[in-house]
Amino acid sequence: MEYIEQLYPCPVCDSMDFSPIYTKGDEACKIRNGGKKLFHKEIVMCNSCSLVQTNPRLSQESIEDFYKTQYRISYKGGDLDFESIGLELRNGIMRMDWFGKHLNIDGFKVLDVGNSTGITSSLFFDKTGIKVDGIEPGEEGRKTQKTLFNYSPFPESFEKFNGKYEYYDLIAFFDVLEHFFNPVDIIKKARTLLKDNGYLFIEIPEIGYYYPVFHQDVFFTSAHNTFFSKTIIANILQQNGFNVLNMENAGQKSTLLIIAQKSDSIIHSDPFADHLMDDYNSIKNDVTNYNTIFEQINFAIHIKEHNVSSSILWNIYQNSDFYRTFQKIFSTTLMLRRRLIDDAMEFFFYDKTVPLIDISNDACTIPDYYYLNAYFLHFTGDIITAIESLKKAEALFPHFEKYSTVYKLQKMGFFNLRFFCESRMLNYLNCTDMINSLIY
């Protein structure tokens, strides 16, 4: 079909008043029609409610066709391979671990919307007494589910899904809500399908909390129609009959994980109140500055490959406004891969007067940091502190041993368990082995 793109009203407030945030490069525009026209280049902010969104954007009919016929191939490659299955499994387990800390879902009826390869749906099945329905409009995703799990999800879009009224205990939107033409309509429909006091599980990328060491063209992917902040998503949920119970940046890309519960009433607060809006200049500057820092990171990695002192690397990072824990970890692990242990240690511990993050009160939720900290501490002879740091890392890494899906896929030969573990360079198994070696 011929795709149609035009300027649409904001899905939150119906305003047509927008200000530009970012323009993607042509190579980042993966939604194409006949290989000629490039779609979803412009990212804007609504001047009335501050929602960041792609606009102009495709019509709802064009978006549905894209997900049915192109999305999996354009963004995932379409093929089954060790890396893609291992990645989806790891991300699925990390999100299930997080949600499991906050809510016991044993015995729930679950609707998994946009369930892709079915891996997360299978992880739901690993819980006790759970019934799971999946929705996947993409042809490639449904084929993969049939191959991996002999499972057939509902093939229609969520907008067209004819589900039972107040039937489900839980509806999951994992990396899905940002893809819809109108996420507000999606939240409203989800509320009608949930039982009283039912729950939403939501995972979304957060505007202002960008993917580590990736260019903004990657964050502002053409497949996403909306880009939420904590303020905006909380406002949308409250305005449409949900109480936010938990909200935290976690998981592989520190995406925003949310648990919301269906409430008896809808809160009719002013959606345009200043405290419910984001600042345009702040987000605009963040986007501009982040790409500048991205280029600095690439430069830092380049000069390190030419044996330039690691202190120069650190100066580049600490002088940037967008210094991130992830970025430091990334460069440290690159040095370790090249067996530059002394340089990596110097880089990780450089300038102790300005510590990377205070881990004395367990404020850090990134397992790699605790692992690196322990890795270097054991070189200095501080074994007791190293073990404590390793145990914190062990608790935060994905606990794949709890899910039978992992061993089912391994037995079927779809991926190698060792590869899966090592796909996160510093991982749970390494923590366990290292604890044992230091203790015994």
Protein Blocks (a to p, Z undefined) as FASTA:
>chain_A
ZZdddddddfklopabdcdfbdcdfklmmbcghhlacghkbccddfklopacddddddfk
lmmmmmmmmmmmmmnoopacfklmmmmmmmmmmmmmmmmmmoccehiacddehklnommm
mmmmmpghiacddddfbfklmmmmmmmnopacdfbdfklpccdehkbfbdcdehklmmpm
blmlmmmmmmmmpcehiacddddddehiacehiafklmmpckbmbdcdfklmmmmmmmno
pacfbdcdedjkopacddddddfbdcdddfkbfklpccfklmmmmmmmmmmmmmmmmmmm
mmmmnopafklmmmmmmmpfkbcfklmmmmmmmmmmnopmklmmmmmmgojllcfbackl
omaccfklmmmmmmmmmmnopamlmmmmmmmmmmmmccfklpmklmmmmmnopacfklmm
mmpmbafklmmmmmmmmmZZ
